[in-house]
Amino acid sequence: MSEKPFFIGYLAPPAPLRVFLIVVAAMLIVLCGAVSWVIGTTQAPPGPGSFRFDYGRQTVTGIMETQPYPMLHITEGTERLPAGRTILMSGGGKFGVAERAEPLAHHMAVVSGVALERGDLQMIQVRGGQRGISPTMGELPEIPIEPLGRWKLAGEICDGNCVAGAMSPGRGLAQRACASLCLIGGVPPVFGSSQPVEGSEFLLIGAPDGGPLPPELLEYTALYISVEGTVERRGDLLVFLIDPASIEVL
């Protein structure tokens, strides 16, 4: 009879095999940890971004604009969201607020919710019902639109909610499924540029005609692409009206 240890399922493993299994299991744990660490170190840091619950509920007044996606040009703000800022808006979960904002397009509105912030990108996740978006009276100043010419940029199509701080990292392939659902739900898409444009890393995306992003472009969400289009400044927010035919996956 062979003296080599042999495993039988209904018996305890022989001592030599038990030692072997413990060593292999320990090595696999160490190897998996090392691989995870290497992968993590190769990823770009997401940067500081989060729900700013520490700011408290933010209630601001401004001019509602709904194309390509809802944004508010603040005329009466708070310490954290001051007058002169232009902020994007999203709803709870993975939904936008286009239907709620559209009746107030080019009118004064009061918006209330929780702020999200990453770098120079600010968004407000609007409360439900009339407490979140409501009409108000007030002077309606003109918001200048400044054309900044045609640009070719490299970067990613992200959903504004996550990239502003609702999720981390908020961009990249790890975020693709979540970002796709958010964009389908109407959350404003944001282009995260690899190089700042006029000092800004994040640009709201729209179609060439100034409307929302065409649904067929959602397949490029979270992929590293190059794309051309015209950039314009609305308030202090940059809007990138992309040319779908120019998209290339890098």
Buried (B, 14 or more C-beta within 10 A) or exposed (E): EEEEEEEEEEEEBBEEBEEEEEEEEEEEEEEEEEEEEEEEEEEEEBBEBBBBEEBEEBBBBBBBBBBBBBBBBBBBBBEBBEEEBBBBBBBBEBBBBBEBBEEBBEEBBBBBBBBBBBBEBBBBBBBEEEEBBBEEEBEEEEBEEEEBEEBEBBBBBBBBBBBBBBBBBBBBEBBBEBBBBBBBBBBBBBBBBEEEBEEBBBBBBBBEEEEBBEEEBBEBBBBBBBBBBBBBBBBBBBBBBBBBEEBEEE
